[in-house]
Amino acid sequence: MQPTLIAVVGIVAVVLVAAFSGRLGLAAPLSLVVFGAALGFVPGVPHLVLEPEWVLAGVLPPLLYSASVTMPAQDFRRNFKPITGLAVFLVVVTTLGAGWLFHALLPGLDRPTAFALGAVISPTDAVAATSVGRRLGLPGRLLTVLEGEGLVNDATSLTLLRSAVAATSSTVSLWWIGGAFLYSVAVAIGVGAGVGLLNVRVRSLLPDTVLNTAVSFVVPFVAYLPAEELHASGVLSVVVTGLITGHQSPRFLPAQDRISEATNWRTLAFLLESAIFLLMGLSLEPLLDAVRGDGLSVGRGVLIGLAASGLVILARIVFVAPLVAGLHQDARRAAKAEPEVERLRKALHEVPELKDGHAGRRARHRARRITQAGADLDFRLTQTLGRRGGTVLAWAGMRGAVTLAAAQTLPADTPARPQLILVAFVVAVTTLLLQGLTLPTVIRLVKVPGDDPERLREEYGRLLEELSQAAESALDAAVRAEDPPEREVVDKVRSDSLLRAGLRRGAPEEGGEEEWRQRRASRREQYRLLRLDVLAAEHDTLQAARSTGVYSSRVITRAQRALDLEEARLRQLAEKAEEA
């Protein structure tokens, strides 16, 4: 079958399976794996094998970038403790436990290879879990932890895998592995931060939305390749780049560019995620042939894979319990610190310079730090995971196609290599289907409370009030300018602030139709320019609110989207007027 035809059939199959899964209430990745596995045994279907380099270096960077660029940096920072616990320490614990199990169950398998296979099956894939969680209304903090874990744990796993593979050919110490891990993380963060900051500044100079979006498609690889050349974690570098880009984009990139980029990246991420799960299912039949071709036992590989699946599930359950308890302890410490922070908040309101708006840079920085600390305390007190959330978190440990791709990076001379890859495949499919199919039931049984809609409405109302004050200040400044806009224009802009409304068509005024058209065009341009000035003031206020963390990311994102849509509409009107 020709590659072009394969691609066309694959995309059509992905769309149809995803649409069918939505009707059944299933996560699309689960259906795609099952569909791919069944399709692989149909005579005449080409045997497509996941090429590890294609997945790890070609698919994983854009997928991680697409997920990280939409994650609010504020949420990642506030959930750094549980994300680090799951993405680093749990991966290490799982690697050690699974390595011990493989060494015991597979005679002749040396310890470094056993630990390498343990590292392969350690990272989770959050795609299926978050797709189920969003549909069933899981709280934002729980979804952030799952997404953050999925972003970072691949870096931990691949770094451990690289160290274990190195140990198969030479003697390395635990100190060497620890040092290599710290070096990998430090360099990856440095490269990712540099690329992220450079990314938004360079793209802010591009005048065309299409060019801007096109450049964004290469950013993940610009972050990945240098880090890998420096023997650091390319995937972690991509994640850092995405977080910084998402945080800085509203400050540097026009609204239209960000809207267009988000739409294109959602489409690309959907196709890549779906294709990789479909290929994961299709790889089953050729994998079984490879195991039989080497004279190895398929049944033994499946049994060991099932045992390893039980181990990784149990390890996660045991690990999550103290993790959630630690978050409860953080909430108790926050409650004790709340009176002191509240005292500092009240003291800030009494500072004359801050009241008058004439405070120096150091005073403003101190005020922002105290405000942010208070917002962080409120977050810990109001958005706890609890036992119910911990139960869902413990059961949301599905593995994915990255596990299978990583397994195929094992050296070609590894003893019983096809059987080891089969073990990794069984772990990935077992956890994906067992936990993925039962996760909705678990969520319904434990009745995890979602985000409080009343609190979100109250927050959004307060934010709109703050933005309205910024809009009023901008309008007052425009009225006091040397060449102020017409009063009717000012009133129109005031009424349209924070609302998407266009100029209403009026009747011709006295003075003739031509004069009326000229005045109407002049008013339209005044309206557009003044409205953009007001949006800029609201935008600056929104960025200040984002930096302090007083409002939840959902509220900030909703307001940002409203402002972006209005700004994009006004700029499109200007472009149409120029063309006319």
Order of alpha helices (4+ residues) and beta strands (2+ residues): alpha-alpha-alpha-alpha-alpha-alpha-alpha-alpha-alpha-alpha-alpha-alpha-alpha-alpha-alpha-alpha-alpha-alpha-alpha-alpha-alpha-alpha-alpha-alpha-alpha
